[in-house]
Amino acid sequence: MAAAGSAVGLGNIWGFPTQAASNGGAAFLITYLLMAFVLAYPALMAELLIGRHTHRNMSSALGSLPSNPMLKGLGKLTGLGGLLTASMILSFYGIVAGWMLGFAFSYPLDAIGLSSASDWLTSFAVPRNLLLMIVFMALTMAVVLGGVEDGIERWSRRLMPLLIATLIALAIYVLTLEGALTGLSVYLLPDFDKALSGDLLIDALGSAFFSLSLGVGTMLIYGSYLSDTESVPGVGAQVALLDVGIAVLAGFLILPAMYVADARGVAIFNDAGGLLSEDTLIFTVLPALFDTMDSAGLWLATAFFALMSIAGLTSSISMLEVPVAYLIERHGLSRARATSLAGALIAGFSTLIVLNFGALFGWVITISTRYSQPLLGILICIFAGWLWQRDALLNELKKNDATAEHRWFWRVWPAYVKWLCPVIIAVILLQSVV
């Protein structure tokens, strides 16, 4: 649940459906599924296996695999790159998740007559953005302070079922409204003219890596917490299936809701005929839709933004755990000091982004998710496929499966992660740069 909670976040419920709507509907859905299972799942397995084999943080884990001193140094630097990328992602993630919290509380406040407080929570202003970011980061730090079992695992077991149940209930309700079937057809009918476009491939790859929290050490850390009796391929398959399943399920909520809004006179297209940007759809279109629903809109809006807040929290706690685990293992800090230090530094960078929003927000997202995550994914595949001795890898799989060498996973995955994964990811990444 903790690993799945890390994978399931705002990227699934917010990013994936709106990207699907802008990239040919089912054409994007099909491409995303291919990227998730052909590229992201093998990279996920690399992180989980390396983590369980070493039981260390990302920097120490990658540094321990090769015997060559220079390659050991490269492994440590790659791990530090993952730590930095996870921190960058959390720095903008905390801001956006804070907005979700603000909207979730604004509707009940408005219902009891505190309209000025409600309006303040939904306004785009520096003081509001700072306060909500700090509140969300404080929630994240409070969970991580509890440790792996009493903090991360306990809250993941509570929040993940609540998230799934809320998402299903909202999707069922929205599908009963006028205009929902139009959105459903946009989602499920592919526009094959966009299927092979470079932007679609990059967006689908980025969504798959961002959604599964790959390249930043999160899954490697969770792998290090797995016992030797666990079937790592089975755990990886469960995480990937749950993550992809929730992303696909979210499409049955977000896209029909957009076209329900369109049927009720709320603009969802720009002057050029394209869909409005993702943030506009979530923070302008959907609230306008909820406003047309009278009392039902109050409960629907509160449930929706509470859902988004939960999704944000299940991911943020895993991202914060990456630098926290490093500080505990590498520098011997207590969990309380490591959590306070890492959380304060990331919140400080988030503050810098809030104060320079126009210049930094989009830049941080692009660098961390569009380029850094796939690049780190390539390096992790190289470490797993080229620098980790094959006998050591097989022995790792045999810890819980004595006949691992006869399984399809052993016959396919080592060669796949060694050759195909890094090459395909590199080609797509190079295409985006060029």
N, C-alpha and C positions, 0 to 999 in steps of 0.2 A: 504493500500500500504506500509506503514511503517513497519507493522508487517511482511508482506510478504517479504519485502525487507530484513528484518533481517534474515528471514528463507532462502531466496535465496542468495547463495553466492558461493564461490569457491568450497565448498563441493558438491554442485549440479552439477556444470559444469565441474569440474576437478576430484574430488574424486569419485563421484558415477559412472560415465561411466567406468573409469579405474578399479575400484574395480569389477564392473560387468564383465569386460573382463577377469579378473583374477580369478573369482569365479563362473564360469559356466554359464556366459551370463544370459539368462532368468531365470535360477535357482536363481541367486542373485536378479534379478529384482523382481521376485515373492516374495522372502523372504523379500526384502526391503519394498515392498508394504504392506505385512502383518505386519511387525514391525511398519511401519509408522502409520497405521490405528488401529492396535490392541493395541499397547503400546504407541507410541509417541503422537497420537491424544488425548487419555485420559489424559496424563500428560500435554499436551499443554492446555487442558481445565482447568485443576487444576490451572495452573499458571494464566491464563486469569481471571478466576472467583475469585481467591484470590486477585489478583491485583485490580479488579474493586470493590470488597467488601470493601477493606481497603483503597484504593487510597494512598498507601504508597510504599516506596522502599521495596526490598525483605526482608531485616533484620527486619524492623519494622512491615511489613505485617505478616510474619510468627510468630513473637513474640507476636502479638496481638490475634492470634486465640485461643490458649489454656488459661485456667484460672490458671492452676498450675504454680507456679513461676519457678520451674525447667524446665518445658516444654517450658515456655516462653523464658528462657535462651537458650534452645536447638534451638528454632526457630530463635532467633537472630544469633546464631552461624552458623546455616544452611544458613541464608541469607548472612552472611559474607563469608561463603565458596563459595556461588554462585558468589559473587562479586570478590573474588580472582580467581576463575576459569575463569570468563569472562575476567579478566585482563590478565591471562596467555594465554588464547586463542588469544586475541588481540595482545599480544606481539609477537607471531610467525606469526599470520595472517598478521600483518603489514609488516613483512619482505617479505613474499611470494607475497602479493599484490603489494609491491614495485617492485619486479621483473617483475610483469605483466606490470606495468607502464613503466618500462625501455624498455621492448620489444616493447610496443605499440609505443613509441617515436623513437625507433631505426630504424624502417623501413622507415619512412618519411625522417629522417636525412640522411640515406644512399642514398635515392633517389635523394637528392639535393647535393650529393657529400661530405657530412660530415661523411666519412666512419670511421674515427678514433673515433669520438664521438659515432657513432652507435656501434662500436665494444666494446667500454668501457661500454656502457649501457647493453650489453648482456654478459659481462664477469663476472665470479664469483670471485669477489675481495672484501676485507673488505671495502675499501673506497666507492665503488659503492653500496654495500649492505647497508651501513650506510646512505648514502645520499638518496637513494630511499625510505628506511624505514622512514626517517625523513620527506620527501616530502609527502608520503602517510599519515603519522600520522597528518601532518599539515592540509591536506585536510579534514581528518576525524574531527579534532578539529574545523575547520572552520564551518563545517555543524552543529555540536553539539552546537557551540557557538550561533547559530541563534535561539536556543530553539526548542520546540516541533513543533509548527505550522510553524514558519518562517524558521526553519532549516530542521529538520528531515522530517516533512510531505511534505514540499515544494519540497525538492530534491527527496524524494521517488516517488512522483507523476511524476516527470520528468524522473528519471532514470529507473524505473521499466518498463514502456512501451518501452523505448529505448532498454533495455536489451532483452526483449521478441522479439521485431521486428528483432533485429540483430541476435539473436540465430536462429530464424526461417529462415531468409534469408540465413545464412551461411549453415544451415543443408540442405536446398533445393539445394544449389549450389553443395555442396560436394557429395550429393547423385547422381549427374549426372556424376561423374567421374569414371574412370575404377578402379575396386577393391572395390568400396563402397558397393556393394551387398554382398561381402564376409563378410565385417565387420557387415553389417546388419543382416546376418544370425547368426553370432556369438552372437550378441546382443539379438536376438529374439528366438533362438533355445536353450532350456535349456539343460545343462549337469546335469542330475539328480544324478549322482555319487557324486556331490559336494553339493547337496541340503541340506543334513542333517549334514554336517561337522560342527564341533564346530567353526572353524575359520570363516566360512561363516555366522553363526548366530551372532557371535560377531561383525564382520565387518558390517553386515546389521543393527544391533541394534545401533552401534556407528554412522553409517552414518545417521540413522533416527534421533537420538538425536542431533548430531552435525548440521545436515541440518536444523532442526526446532529450533535451538538455545535454547534447553531445559536444565533445571537444573541450569542455570546461572543467572536467574532473568530477562532476556531480555523480555520474553513474559509477565512476571508478571508486569514489569514496564509499558509495553504497555497496559496491562489490566487496570492498575491504571489510565491511561489517557482516557479510554473509558467512555462515558456518560452512565447514567443509562437507557437511552432509546434504547441502542444497544442490539441486540440479541447476547449474547456471544457465544452460540453454533454455530450460523450462521457465526460469524466472525472467530471462530476457524476452522470451516469447509472450509471456503474460503481460509484461510492462508495455511492449510494443503494441500488442493487440488492444489493450485497454486505452492506451494513448490515442491510437488511430481511431478506435471505435468512438471515443468521446468527441474527437474532432469531427468525424463524419456525422455523429448525432447532433452536434452543435449546428451543423449546416441545415438540419431540419427545423431549427429554431430561428436562426438569424436571417436566412434568406427569405423564408415565408413572412417573417415579421417586417422585413423591409418592404415587401410588396403589399402587405396589409396596410402599411403606412402610406404607400403610393395610392392605394384604393381610397384612402380617407383624405386625400388631398395634401399629404405631406411630401414635399419634393425630395426625391432620392437620386435624381440625375442632375449633372451640371449642365452648363450651356452647350457644351460640346456633345452632349448625349451620353457621356460616360457616367458611371456611378460616382457618387461623392466619395471623398476620401474616408478611410477607415474610422478615424477619430470623429469625423463629422457624423457618420452613420450611427456610431455608438452613443455619442454625447449630445447629438442634436436631433437626428431623425427618430431614434427610438423613444427618447423622452417626449417628443412631439406626438408620437403614436400613443404613448401611455396617457397623455393629456386628453385624448379623444375618447377615452374609455370610462370616464367618470370614476366611480368607486372601485371598479375592477382594475382600472389602470393603476391605482395606488398600490394594491397588493401585487400586481404583476410587476411593476417597476421595482418595488422593494425586493421582491424575490429575485428578479433578474440581476440587480446590482449587488445583492448579497451573494448570489452565485458567482459573479465575477470576482468579488472580493475573496471568497473562499478559494477559487482557482488561483488567484494571485498569491495567496498565503501558502498554499501547498507547494508552490514552486519556489517562492522566495526563501523559505526555510532551508531548502536543499542548496540553493545558491550560496547562502551565508555559511553553510556548513563547510564549503570548500576552503575558504581562507581560515575558518576556525580550526578545522582539522589540521591544517598546515601549522598554525601557530602552536597548537597543543603538542604535536609530534616533533616539530623541528626546533621549537624554541622553549618547550617545556612549560608553557603558560597553563594556568588552570583554565577550565572551560569558561568560568565567569569572566576572567580577564581577557581571554581570547575573543569571546563573543562581544564584550564591550569595546575592545580595540577595533576589531574588524567592522562591527556595526557602526561605530562612530566615524571611522575613515570613509566608509561607503556613503553614509548619510552626509558627510561633509562634501563629498564629490557630487552627490545629488543636489545639495544646496547650490553648488557652483553651477550646475546645469539649470536649476530653476532661475537663478539670477541672470543667466545668459542663455535663455531658452532657445531663441531663434538661431543662435550660432552653434549650440552644442547638442541639443536634443537629437536631431536627425543624424548628426555626424556620429555620435556615440552608438546609435542603433545600427547604422550602416557598417561601421568598422567592426563592431563586436559580432553581429549576427550574420551579415552578408559575406564577410571576408575571413574574420578570425576563426569562427567556429568551423567552417569547412577546412581551412588550412590546418587547424589543430587536429581535425578528424583524419586528415591525410597522414600526419605525423604519428598519430596513435596507431593507425593501420600499419605503418612501416615498422613501428616498434613491435607490434604483435606478430606481424607476418615475417619480418626479416631479422629482428634482433633478439627475439625470444626463441630459445632453442626448442626445436620441435619435440624432443623427448620430454622437456620440462612442461611444455604445454599439454602433452598427452597425460603425463602424470597428474597434472592439475585436474583434468577431466575425470581421471580414474579415481579421484578421491571419493566420489559418490557413485561411480558407475564403472565397475571392473571391466565391462565389455565396451568401453567407450570407443576403442579403435574400430569396432564393427558398426558403429552408428553412422547415419548419413551425415551428421554434423561434422564428424572428424574427416570424412571423405571429401567434403565440399568446402567447409569454412576456411581451413588454413590457406589453401591455394587461392580461394576467393578474396580473402582479406589481404593477401600478399600481392596479388596482381590486379584484379579487376577493380576493387574498391578505390585504391588510391589513384589509379589512372582515370577512372570515370569522374571522380570528384574533381581531380585536377583539370580535366578538360572543361568541365562545366564552369569551374572557378576562373580558368583562364579566359573563357568566353565572356564572362561577366566583366573582367578587367579590361579586355580589349574593346 
